[in-house]
Amino acid sequence: MVTGKSYGATNFIAMNRAGEILMDRIIQVQGPSDRVITIYRGVDRESYSCSPICQRRVTLGDGEAYFKSTRDQAGALNSQANRCNGETLTIPGSSRAAAAAALVNAS
């Protein structure tokens, strides 16, 4: 998995265990292309992905408290998923909220 930390071009290098380069490419990290709603609360900005229902998302430039809160929630869900020890979960529905609830209830 590759996670873009900011927008723009960067290099991507894949190496094997011996340190030999398997691939060396320039990749372009782009902003969101889905339906994004931006809410301003004074000078603080919040971003929501609305496909098909609105959910919090982290976008560069969001207010610090909102950014940290959303990032921390995503980290907590990731930790819950890692604790499932590779079990396959059947998640009813297709929303992220249902997936999050299933992960929390599975532990």
C-alpha positions as CSV (number, residue, x, y, z in Angstrom):
1,M,0.0,0.0,0.0
2,V,1.2,3.5,-0.8
3,T,-0.2,6.5,1.1
4,G,0.3,9.9,-0.3
5,K,1.2,12.4,2.4
6,S,0.8,15.5,0.2
7,Y,-0.1,16.4,-3.3
8,G,2.5,16.5,-6.1
9,A,5.1,14.3,-7.7
10,T,7.3,11.9,-5.7
11,N,9.5,8.9,-6.4
12,F,8.5,5.3,-5.6
13,I,11.2,2.8,-5.2
14,A,10.5,-0.9,-4.5
15,M,13.4,-3.0,-3.3
16,N,13.8,-6.7,-2.5
17,R,15.3,-8.0,0.8
18,A,18.8,-7.9,-0.6
19,G,18.4,-4.2,-1.3
20,E,18.2,-4.5,-5.1
21,I,15.9,-2.1,-6.8
22,L,12.9,-3.8,-8.4
23,M,11.2,-0.6,-9.6
24,D,11.9,3.1,-9.6
25,R,9.1,5.3,-10.8
26,I,7.8,8.8,-10.4
27,I,4.2,8.9,-9.2
28,Q,1.7,11.7,-9.0
29,V,-0.3,12.2,-5.8
30,Q,-3.6,14.0,-6.6
31,G,-6.3,15.5,-4.6
32,P,-9.7,13.8,-4.1
33,S,-11.8,13.2,-7.2
34,D,-15.0,12.1,-5.4
35,R,-17.8,14.4,-4.3
36,V,-16.3,16.5,-1.5
37,I,-18.2,18.9,0.7
38,T,-16.1,21.6,2.5
39,I,-17.5,23.3,5.6
40,Y,-15.9,26.4,7.1
41,R,-16.4,27.1,10.8
42,G,-14.8,30.5,11.1
43,V,-11.3,29.9,9.8
44,D,-11.4,26.2,10.4
45,R,-12.2,23.9,7.5
46,E,-13.8,20.4,7.5
47,S,-14.0,18.1,4.5
48,Y,-16.5,15.3,3.9
49,S,-16.7,12.7,1.2
50,C,-20.3,12.4,-0.1
51,S,-20.5,9.2,-2.2
52,P,-23.3,8.4,-1.6
53,I,-23.6,9.6,2.0
54,C,-21.3,12.2,3.7
55,Q,-18.5,10.8,5.8
56,R,-15.5,12.6,7.4
57,R,-12.3,12.7,5.4
58,V,-8.9,14.1,5.9
59,T,-7.8,16.7,3.4
60,L,-4.7,18.9,3.5
61,G,-5.7,22.3,4.8
62,D,-8.5,21.1,7.2
63,G,-8.5,22.6,10.6
64,E,-6.0,21.1,13.0
65,A,-8.5,19.8,15.6
66,Y,-10.8,18.3,12.9
67,F,-7.8,16.8,11.1
68,K,-6.4,15.2,14.3
69,S,-9.8,13.9,15.4
70,T,-10.5,12.3,12.0
71,R,-7.0,10.8,11.8
72,D,-7.2,9.4,15.4
73,Q,-10.6,7.8,14.6
74,A,-9.1,6.2,11.5
75,G,-6.2,4.9,13.5
76,A,-8.5,3.4,16.1
77,L,-10.5,1.6,13.4
78,N,-7.2,0.4,11.8
79,S,-6.1,-1.0,15.2
80,Q,-9.5,-2.8,15.6
81,A,-9.1,-4.3,12.2
82,N,-5.6,-5.5,13.0
83,R,-6.8,-7.2,16.2
84,C,-9.2,-9.4,14.1
85,N,-6.1,-11.6,13.5
86,G,-6.9,-12.1,9.8
87,E,-10.5,-13.2,10.4
88,T,-12.9,-12.4,7.5
89,L,-15.7,-10.2,8.6
90,T,-19.1,-10.2,6.8
91,I,-20.2,-6.6,6.9
92,P,-23.9,-5.9,6.2
93,G,-24.6,-2.9,4.0
94,S,-22.0,-0.9,2.2
95,S,-21.4,2.2,4.3
96,R,-18.2,2.9,6.1
97,A,-20.2,3.5,9.3
98,A,-21.5,-0.1,9.0
99,A,-18.0,-1.4,8.5
100,A,-16.7,0.6,11.5
101,A,-19.5,-0.7,13.7
102,A,-18.8,-4.3,12.5
103,L,-15.1,-3.9,13.4
104,V,-15.8,-2.4,16.8
105,N,-18.3,-5.2,17.6
106,A,-16.0,-7.9,16.4
107,S,-13.4,-7.3,19.2
